[in-house]
Amino acid sequence: MKDSKKVFTSLVRIKGSKSTVVPVKSSEPIDKSLLLECSKALSRIHVGAPIKSGDIVCRNILNTGVDIICTKSICE
């Protein structure tokens, strides 16, 4: 039986920095059927610099109980 969940990875736009995007991932695996919807939800989010690796970008995405976490620190 195939696993129907996977860790979601993506990029989120960032304001106030030379970088335009910051990488993010889900705190836990998400059902594969929700990956496209997660992507759409994150496309509407902008985060501000500075941001640290481990900061929560989106809590409880799509009411799954899973948080979206920044994976790279941006200082500027």
SEMAR-730254 format. One record per residue: residue number from 1; residue in three letters; x, y, z of N, C-alpha, C in turn. Coordinates in Angstrom, 3 decimals, decimal comma. Example, Ala and Ser with C-alpha at 12.3 -4.5 7.8 and 13.67 -1.06 7.14 Angstrom:
<atoms>
@resi 1	resn Ala	n_x 13,190	n_y -5,690	n_z 7,800	ca_x 12,300	ca_y -4,500	ca_z 7,800	c_x 13,200	c_y -3,300	c_z 7,800 $
@resi 2	resn Ser	n_x 12,850	n_y -2,250	n_z 7,080	ca_x 13,670	ca_y -1,060	ca_z 7,140	c_x 12,900	c_y 0,030	c_z 7,870 $
</atoms>
This chain:
<atoms>
@resi 1	resn Met	n_x 0,842	n_y -1,183	n_z 0,000	ca_x 0,000	ca_y 0,000	ca_z 0,000	c_x 0,883	c_y 1,241	c_z 0,000 $
@resi 2	resn Lys	n_x 0,570	n_y 2,196	n_z -0,869	ca_x 1,352	ca_y 3,422	ca_z -0,961	c_x 0,962	c_y 4,382	c_z 0,149 $
@resi 3	resn Asp	n_x 1,967	n_y 5,133	n_z 0,623	ca_x 1,710	ca_y 6,145	ca_z 1,637	c_x 1,032	c_y 7,334	c_z 0,975 $
@resi 4	resn Ser	n_x -0,081	n_y 7,783	n_z 1,512	ca_x -0,827	ca_y 8,879	ca_z 0,901	c_x -0,457	c_y 10,241	c_z 1,483 $
@resi 5	resn Lys	n_x 0,619	n_y 10,299	n_z 2,264	ca_x 1,042	ca_y 11,568	ca_z 2,852	c_x 2,495	c_y 11,848	c_z 2,523 $
@resi 6	resn Lys	n_x 2,838	n_y 13,135	n_z 2,459	ca_x 4,234	ca_y 13,519	ca_z 2,254	c_x 4,472	c_y 14,899	c_z 2,849 $
@resi 7	resn Val	n_x 5,724	n_y 15,194	n_z 3,151	ca_x 6,090	ca_y 16,511	ca_z 3,657	c_x 5,976	c_y 17,488	c_z 2,492 $
@resi 8	resn Phe	n_x 5,271	n_y 18,570	n_z 2,709	ca_x 5,046	ca_y 19,583	ca_z 1,687	c_x 6,175	c_y 20,612	c_z 1,739 $
@resi 9	resn Thr	n_x 6,774	n_y 20,922	n_z 0,607	ca_x 7,799	ca_y 21,953	ca_z 0,519	c_x 7,387	c_y 22,952	c_z -0,555 $
@resi 10	resn Ser	n_x 7,725	n_y 24,219	n_z -0,304	ca_x 7,349	ca_y 25,257	ca_z -1,257	c_x 8,169	c_y 26,507	c_z -0,977 $
@resi 11	resn Leu	n_x 7,779	n_y 27,598	n_z -1,638	ca_x 8,387	ca_y 28,907	ca_z -1,423	c_x 7,289	c_y 29,898	c_z -1,080 $
@resi 12	resn Val	n_x 7,631	n_y 30,878	n_z -0,231	ca_x 6,704	ca_y 31,945	ca_z 0,131	c_x 7,388	c_y 33,264	c_z -0,186 $
@resi 13	resn Arg	n_x 6,627	n_y 34,198	n_z -0,716	ca_x 7,195	ca_y 35,511	ca_z -1,032	c_x 7,547	c_y 36,263	c_z 0,243 $
@resi 14	resn Ile	n_x 8,595	n_y 37,094	n_z 0,136	ca_x 9,090	ca_y 37,829	ca_z 1,293	c_x 9,206	c_y 39,306	c_z 0,941 $
@resi 15	resn Lys	n_x 8,843	n_y 40,180	n_z 1,886	ca_x 8,955	ca_y 41,628	ca_z 1,701	c_x 10,085	c_y 42,157	c_z 2,574 $
@resi 16	resn Gly	n_x 10,707	n_y 43,230	n_z 2,140	ca_x 11,723	ca_y 43,885	ca_z 2,947	c_x 13,073	c_y 43,213	c_z 2,911 $
@resi 17	resn Ser	n_x 13,395	n_y 42,547	n_z 1,817	ca_x 14,657	ca_y 41,824	ca_z 1,707	c_x 15,125	c_y 41,816	c_z 0,255 $
@resi 18	resn Lys	n_x 16,431	n_y 41,591	n_z 0,080	ca_x 16,962	ca_y 41,409	ca_z -1,276	c_x 16,410	c_y 40,124	c_z -1,881 $
@resi 19	resn Ser	n_x 16,196	n_y 39,123	n_z -1,038	ca_x 15,601	ca_y 37,859	ca_z -1,496	c_x 14,123	c_y 38,095	c_z -1,777 $
@resi 20	resn Thr	n_x 13,595	n_y 37,413	n_z -2,773	ca_x 12,175	ca_y 37,571	ca_z -3,103	c_x 11,317	c_y 36,448	c_z -2,532 $
@resi 21	resn Val	n_x 11,958	n_y 35,304	n_z -2,226	ca_x 11,223	ca_y 34,162	ca_z -1,680	c_x 12,035	c_y 33,505	c_z -0,563 $
@resi 22	resn Val	n_x 11,333	n_y 32,749	n_z 0,263	ca_x 11,976	ca_y 31,983	ca_z 1,336	c_x 11,407	c_y 30,559	c_z 1,293 $
@resi 23	resn Pro	n_x 12,255	n_y 29,534	n_z 1,457	ca_x 11,749	ca_y 28,162	ca_z 1,424	c_x 10,998	c_y 27,798	c_z 2,714 $
@resi 24	resn Val	n_x 9,957	n_y 26,997	n_z 2,553	ca_x 9,151	ca_y 26,547	ca_z 3,687	c_x 8,850	c_y 25,063	c_z 3,533 $
@resi 25	resn Lys	n_x 8,432	n_y 24,430	n_z 4,650	ca_x 8,004	ca_y 23,030	ca_z 4,612	c_x 6,944	c_y 22,816	c_z 5,681 $
@resi 26	resn Ser	n_x 6,226	n_y 21,715	n_z 5,549	ca_x 5,210	ca_y 21,386	ca_z 6,548	c_x 5,870	c_y 20,743	c_z 7,760 $
@resi 27	resn Ser	n_x 5,275	n_y 20,973	n_z 8,922	ca_x 5,823	ca_y 20,415	ca_z 10,158	c_x 5,602	c_y 18,905	c_z 10,242 $
@resi 28	resn Glu	n_x 4,628	n_y 18,403	n_z 9,509	ca_x 4,306	ca_y 16,974	ca_z 9,457	c_x 3,849	c_y 16,639	c_z 8,042 $
@resi 29	resn Pro	n_x 3,854	n_y 15,370	n_z 7,681	ca_x 3,338	ca_y 15,005	ca_z 6,354	c_x 1,867	c_y 15,400	c_z 6,190 $
@resi 30	resn Ile	n_x 1,524	n_y 15,812	n_z 4,970	ca_x 0,163	ca_y 16,224	ca_z 4,621	c_x -0,365	c_y 15,254	c_z 3,569 $
@resi 31	resn Asp	n_x -1,665	n_y 15,007	n_z 3,601	ca_x -2,290	ca_y 14,145	ca_z 2,612	c_x -2,017	c_y 14,687	c_z 1,209 $
@resi 32	resn Lys	n_x -1,610	n_y 13,820	n_z 0,299	ca_x -1,229	ca_y 14,237	ca_z -1,053	c_x -2,363	c_y 14,945	c_z -1,787 $
@resi 33	resn Ser	n_x -3,596	n_y 14,623	n_z -1,473	ca_x -4,728	ca_y 15,260	ca_z -2,143	c_x -4,861	c_y 16,738	c_z -1,787 $
@resi 34	resn Leu	n_x -4,183	n_y 17,188	n_z -0,729	ca_x -4,259	ca_y 18,591	ca_z -0,298	c_x -3,076	c_y 19,436	c_z -0,758 $
@resi 35	resn Leu	n_x -2,108	n_y 18,848	n_z -1,436	ca_x -0,896	ca_y 19,580	ca_z -1,794	c_x -1,173	c_y 20,772	c_z -2,705 $
@resi 36	resn Leu	n_x -2,031	n_y 20,634	n_z -3,693	ca_x -2,345	ca_y 21,736	ca_z -4,590	c_x -3,053	c_y 22,864	c_z -3,842 $
@resi 37	resn Glu	n_x -3,976	n_y 22,509	n_z -2,969	ca_x -4,684	ca_y 23,522	ca_z -2,182	c_x -3,733	c_y 24,255	c_z -1,233 $
@resi 38	resn Cys	n_x -2,772	n_y 23,536	n_z -0,660	ca_x -1,760	ca_y 24,171	ca_z 0,194	c_x -0,954	c_y 25,179	c_z -0,611 $
@resi 39	resn Ser	n_x -0,595	n_y 24,806	n_z -1,805	ca_x 0,173	ca_y 25,678	ca_z -2,687	c_x -0,613	c_y 26,951	c_z -2,988 $
@resi 40	resn Lys	n_x -1,887	n_y 26,811	n_z -3,281	ca_x -2,740	ca_y 27,974	ca_z -3,553	c_x -2,842	c_y 28,885	c_z -2,335 $
@resi 41	resn Ala	n_x -2,995	n_y 28,301	n_z -1,153	ca_x -3,099	ca_y 29,087	ca_z 0,073	c_x -1,806	c_y 29,873	c_z 0,334 $
@resi 42	resn Leu	n_x -0,666	n_y 29,234	n_z 0,119	ca_x 0,614	ca_y 29,906	ca_z 0,371	c_x 0,924	c_y 30,966	c_z -0,682 $
@resi 43	resn Ser	n_x 0,327	n_y 30,874	n_z -1,845	ca_x 0,574	ca_y 31,886	ca_z -2,879	c_x 0,011	c_y 33,241	c_z -2,479 $
@resi 44	resn Arg	n_x -0,899	n_y 33,274	n_z -1,514	ca_x -1,499	ca_y 34,525	ca_z -1,050	c_x -0,778	c_y 35,108	c_z 0,166 $
@resi 45	resn Ile	n_x 0,273	n_y 34,436	n_z 0,630	ca_x 0,982	ca_y 34,867	ca_z 1,835	c_x 2,279	c_y 35,584	c_z 1,468 $
@resi 46	resn His	n_x 2,538	n_y 36,691	n_z 2,175	ca_x 3,823	ca_y 37,394	ca_z 2,104	c_x 4,343	c_y 37,486	c_z 3,533 $
@resi 47	resn Val	n_x 5,606	n_y 37,175	n_z 3,752	ca_x 6,201	ca_y 37,317	ca_z 5,075	c_x 7,182	c_y 38,477	c_z 5,037 $
@resi 48	resn Gly	n_x 7,461	n_y 39,039	n_z 6,187	ca_x 8,386	ca_y 40,161	ca_z 6,269	c_x 9,736	c_y 39,725	c_z 6,802 $
@resi 49	resn Ala	n_x 10,776	n_y 40,409	n_z 6,320	ca_x 12,131	ca_y 40,151	ca_z 6,820	c_x 12,326	c_y 41,016	c_z 8,066 $
@resi 50	resn Pro	n_x 13,084	n_y 40,603	n_z 9,043	ca_x 13,826	ca_y 39,340	ca_z 9,104	c_x 12,930	c_y 38,173	c_z 9,525 $
@resi 51	resn Ile	n_x 13,322	n_y 36,990	n_z 9,092	ca_x 12,623	ca_y 35,757	ca_z 9,461	c_x 13,684	c_y 34,698	c_z 9,730 $
@resi 52	resn Lys	n_x 13,442	n_y 33,884	n_z 10,756	ca_x 14,421	ca_y 32,865	ca_z 11,149	c_x 13,939	c_y 31,471	c_z 10,765 $
@resi 53	resn Ser	n_x 14,892	n_y 30,605	n_z 10,523	ca_x 14,581	ca_y 29,209	ca_z 10,269	c_x 13,829	c_y 28,654	c_z 11,483 $
@resi 54	resn Gly	n_x 12,725	n_y 28,000	n_z 11,248	ca_x 11,913	ca_y 27,455	ca_z 12,336	c_x 10,702	c_y 28,310	c_z 12,672 $
@resi 55	resn Asp	n_x 10,663	n_y 29,568	n_z 12,179	ca_x 9,492	ca_y 30,421	ca_z 12,406	c_x 8,286	c_y 29,838	c_z 11,678 $
@resi 56	resn Ile	n_x 7,126	n_y 29,962	n_z 12,289	ca_x 5,893	ca_y 29,473	ca_z 11,673	c_x 5,355	c_y 30,540	c_z 10,726 $
@resi 57	resn Val	n_x 5,162	n_y 30,154	n_z 9,481	ca_x 4,650	ca_y 31,051	ca_z 8,450	c_x 3,129	c_y 30,975	c_z 8,400 $
@resi 58	resn Cys	n_x 2,580	n_y 29,776	n_z 8,582	ca_x 1,134	ca_y 29,559	ca_z 8,536	c_x 0,768	c_y 28,462	c_z 9,532 $
@resi 59	resn Arg	n_x -0,096	n_y 28,780	n_z 10,471	ca_x -0,537	ca_y 27,790	ca_z 11,462	c_x -1,762	c_y 27,039	c_z 10,942 $
@resi 60	resn Asn	n_x -1,776	n_y 25,746	n_z 11,172	ca_x -2,959	ca_y 24,926	ca_z 10,902	c_x -3,474	c_y 25,106	c_z 9,467 $
@resi 61	resn Ile	n_x -2,598	n_y 24,927	n_z 8,500	ca_x -2,987	ca_y 25,145	ca_z 7,099	c_x -4,132	c_y 24,225	c_z 6,707 $
@resi 62	resn Leu	n_x -5,157	n_y 24,790	n_z 6,098	ca_x -6,356	ca_y 24,073	ca_z 5,634	c_x -6,992	c_y 23,222	c_z 6,732 $
@resi 63	resn Asn	n_x -6,866	n_y 23,673	n_z 7,967	ca_x -7,446	ca_y 22,965	ca_z 9,125	c_x -6,948	c_y 21,528	c_z 9,243 $
@resi 64	resn Thr	n_x -5,686	n_y 21,314	n_z 8,894	ca_x -5,101	ca_y 19,970	ca_z 8,972	c_x -4,384	c_y 19,740	c_z 10,299 $
@resi 65	resn Gly	n_x -4,153	n_y 20,811	n_z 11,045	ca_x -3,368	ca_y 20,701	ca_z 12,273	c_x -1,869	c_y 20,775	c_z 12,014 $
@resi 66	resn Val	n_x -1,485	n_y 21,007	n_z 10,768	ca_x -0,081	ca_y 21,052	ca_z 10,362	c_x 0,324	c_y 22,512	c_z 10,132 $
@resi 67	resn Asp	n_x 1,493	n_y 22,878	n_z 10,642	ca_x 2,015	ca_y 24,228	ca_z 10,452	c_x 2,999	c_y 24,251	c_z 9,287 $
@resi 68	resn Ile	n_x 3,125	n_y 25,415	n_z 8,653	ca_x 4,116	ca_y 25,628	ca_z 7,599	c_x 5,255	c_y 26,430	c_z 8,229 $
@resi 69	resn Ile	n_x 6,474	n_y 25,903	n_z 8,124	ca_x 7,637	ca_y 26,436	ca_z 8,835	c_x 8,692	c_y 26,911	c_z 7,848 $
@resi 70	resn Cys	n_x 9,293	n_y 28,054	n_z 8,164	ca_x 10,394	ca_y 28,598	ca_z 7,373	c_x 11,628	c_y 27,702	c_z 7,541 $
@resi 71	resn Thr	n_x 12,379	n_y 27,461	n_z 6,468	ca_x 13,550	ca_y 26,586	ca_z 6,555	c_x 14,863	c_y 27,321	c_z 6,309 $
@resi 72	resn Lys	n_x 14,810	n_y 28,652	n_z 6,159	ca_x 16,028	ca_y 29,432	ca_z 5,946	c_x 15,889	c_y 30,783	c_z 6,630 $
@resi 73	resn Ser	n_x 16,935	n_y 31,239	n_z 7,297	ca_x 16,907	ca_y 32,542	ca_z 7,926	c_x 17,243	c_y 33,622	c_z 6,900 $
@resi 74	resn Ile	n_x 16,454	n_y 34,697	n_z 6,925	ca_x 16,691	ca_y 35,864	ca_z 6,067	c_x 16,818	c_y 37,070	c_z 6,992 $
@resi 75	resn Cys	n_x 17,991	n_y 37,694	n_z 6,992	ca_x 18,260	ca_y 38,808	ca_z 7,911	c_x 17,914	c_y 40,164	c_z 7,315 $
@resi 76	resn Glu	n_x 18,076	n_y 40,321	n_z 6,034	ca_x 17,949	ca_y 41,635	ca_z 5,429	c_x 16,676	c_y 41,822	c_z 4,673 $
</atoms>
